[in-house]
Amino acid sequence: MFKVMTGFFKAVATVLAMPWLIWLAMLVGVNAIVPLFLLDHREAQAVLGASMLALAIQLVIFKSKGYVRLLGIGHLPWLPVVLWLASRMSEIGTETLFGQWVLAVILLDGLSLVIDAIDVGRYINGDRTPATTLEDA
């Protein structure tokens, strides 16, 4: 599994253009780093858990198919979390840093899910050539 993880991260670093790497850094920040400092909140636990599951799904896809547009399906665990967080925004508010982080998760992950849906749709419609594979990474 270590080979798959290192291959995946190497692929990300070599395949994605700088604007997408910045986008990815923002996603990692709100979904994997900030929650580590908020683990006393169930919202942070849910975001971190969904992100870990998303990565696991993406690693399985990468191992099987390479770096393909289907990787977007890995973010599906974010969907229920985003919907749940959105339903709680009136209670959480945006007056605190915690509330602002929750809003950032909703906005960034929501936009990412739209981008992922487009990518998965393109994969379904035939755009299946991997940008790189585990063997190449």
C-alpha positions as CSV (number, residue, x, y, z in Angstrom):
1,M,0.0,0.0,0.0
2,F,2.9,2.3,0.6
3,K,3.9,2.0,-3.0
4,V,0.4,3.0,-4.1
5,M,0.4,6.0,-1.8
6,T,3.7,7.3,-2.9
7,G,2.9,6.6,-6.5
8,F,-0.4,8.5,-6.1
9,F,1.2,11.5,-4.5
10,K,4.0,11.6,-7.1
11,A,1.3,11.4,-9.8
12,V,-0.6,14.3,-8.3
13,A,2.6,16.4,-8.1
14,T,3.6,15.7,-11.7
15,V,0.2,15.7,-13.4
16,L,-1.5,18.7,-11.9
17,A,-0.8,22.2,-13.1
18,M,0.1,24.8,-10.4
19,P,-3.5,26.2,-10.1
20,W,-4.8,22.7,-9.4
21,L,-2.0,22.1,-6.9
22,I,-3.0,25.2,-5.1
23,W,-6.7,24.1,-5.2
24,L,-5.6,20.7,-3.8
25,A,-3.6,22.3,-1.0
26,M,-6.7,24.3,0.0
27,L,-8.7,21.1,0.1
28,V,-6.1,19.2,2.1
29,G,-5.9,22.2,4.5
30,V,-9.6,22.4,5.3
31,N,-10.3,18.6,5.1
32,A,-7.2,17.0,6.7
33,I,-5.1,19.6,8.6
34,V,-7.5,22.0,10.3
35,P,-9.7,19.1,11.6
36,L,-6.8,17.7,13.5
37,F,-6.9,20.8,15.7
38,L,-10.7,20.6,16.2
39,L,-11.2,16.9,17.0
40,D,-13.3,17.8,20.0
41,H,-16.0,18.8,17.5
42,R,-18.0,16.1,15.8
43,E,-18.0,18.2,12.6
44,A,-14.2,17.9,12.4
45,Q,-14.3,14.2,13.1
46,A,-16.8,13.8,10.3
47,V,-14.8,15.9,7.8
48,L,-11.6,14.1,8.7
49,G,-13.2,10.6,8.5
50,A,-14.8,11.4,5.1
51,S,-11.5,12.7,3.8
52,M,-9.6,9.5,4.9
53,L,-12.3,7.4,3.3
54,A,-12.1,9.5,0.1
55,L,-8.3,9.0,0.0
56,A,-8.7,5.3,0.5
57,I,-11.2,5.1,-2.4
58,Q,-8.9,7.2,-4.6
59,L,-5.9,4.9,-3.9
60,V,-7.9,1.8,-4.9
61,I,-8.9,3.5,-8.2
62,F,-5.4,4.8,-8.8
63,K,-3.9,1.3,-8.2
64,S,-6.4,-0.2,-10.6
65,K,-6.8,2.4,-13.4
66,G,-4.0,5.0,-12.9
67,Y,-4.5,8.7,-12.6
68,V,-7.9,9.0,-14.4
69,R,-10.9,11.2,-14.2
70,L,-12.7,8.5,-12.3
71,L,-10.7,9.5,-9.2
72,G,-13.3,12.2,-8.6
73,I,-15.7,9.5,-7.4
74,G,-13.5,9.1,-4.4
75,H,-14.9,12.3,-3.0
76,L,-18.4,10.9,-2.7
77,P,-18.0,10.5,1.1
78,W,-17.9,14.3,1.3
79,L,-21.4,14.6,-0.1
80,P,-23.3,13.6,3.1
81,V,-20.9,15.5,5.3
82,V,-21.3,18.7,3.2
83,L,-25.1,18.4,3.3
84,W,-25.1,17.7,7.0
85,L,-22.8,20.7,7.7
86,A,-24.9,22.9,5.5
87,S,-28.0,21.9,7.5
88,R,-26.2,23.0,10.7
89,M,-24.9,26.4,9.5
90,S,-27.8,28.3,11.1
91,E,-26.9,26.8,14.4
92,I,-23.1,27.1,14.0
93,G,-23.0,30.6,12.4
94,T,-19.9,32.3,10.9
95,E,-19.0,34.5,13.8
96,T,-16.3,32.2,15.1
97,L,-13.2,30.7,13.3
98,F,-14.9,27.3,13.8
99,G,-18.0,28.5,11.9
100,Q,-15.8,30.1,9.2
101,W,-13.9,26.8,8.8
102,V,-17.2,24.9,8.5
103,L,-18.4,27.3,5.8
104,A,-15.0,26.9,4.0
105,V,-15.5,23.1,4.0
106,I,-19.0,23.5,2.6
107,L,-17.9,25.9,-0.2
108,L,-14.6,24.2,-1.2
109,D,-15.9,20.6,-0.9
110,G,-19.2,21.6,-2.6
111,L,-17.3,23.1,-5.6
112,S,-14.9,20.1,-5.6
113,L,-17.9,17.8,-5.9
114,V,-19.2,19.7,-8.9
115,I,-15.7,19.5,-10.5
116,D,-15.6,15.7,-9.6
117,A,-19.0,15.1,-11.2
118,I,-17.8,16.7,-14.4
119,D,-14.6,14.6,-14.4
120,V,-16.5,11.4,-13.7
121,G,-19.0,12.3,-16.5
122,R,-16.1,12.8,-18.9
123,Y,-14.7,9.4,-17.8
124,I,-18.1,7.7,-18.4
125,N,-18.2,9.4,-21.8
126,G,-14.9,7.9,-22.9
127,D,-12.1,10.1,-21.5
128,R,-10.4,7.2,-19.8
129,T,-6.7,7.5,-20.8
130,P,-4.7,7.7,-17.6
131,A,-2.4,10.7,-17.2
132,T,0.0,8.3,-15.5
133,T,-0.2,4.9,-13.9
134,L,1.3,3.3,-10.8
135,E,4.0,1.7,-12.9
136,D,4.9,5.1,-14.3
137,A,4.8,7.0,-11.0
